[in-house]
């Protein structure tokens, strides 16, 4: 299976992102976070990432933008955090970025390659922009 995006690489300003919160018992705000499953093998092949899911036995090929998102999914991360990195590293409009990243994550979840959970804001690790 091949995941493609129309996003191209660039260096630019980081846009401010709005964050969606879910309430847990009305106390601590929590954010939906995404993370790659641990039951996989992956390698770089000429700028693309090839992933083998040990859970379902399927191979997946993802382009350079998908590969960057996959790197970010090593630890739990929110959608706005992913978007912030992609917007800072690639020439893409904010709305297109949101659509493409959301579609990518939805496909990865449907294929069982990404898990989700709610995390408190304090528990979410900070990511480095290249």
Beta strands, then each sheet from edge to edge (+ up, - down):
strand 1: 2-3
strand 2: 8-9
strand 3: 22-24
strand 4: 28-36
strand 5: 40-45
strand 6: 48-53
strand 7: 59-62
strand 8: 77-78
strand 9: 90-91
strand 10: 114-120
sheet 1: 1+ 7+ 6- 5+
sheet 2: 2+ 9-
sheet 3: 3+ 4- 8+
sheet 4: 3+ 4- 10+
end
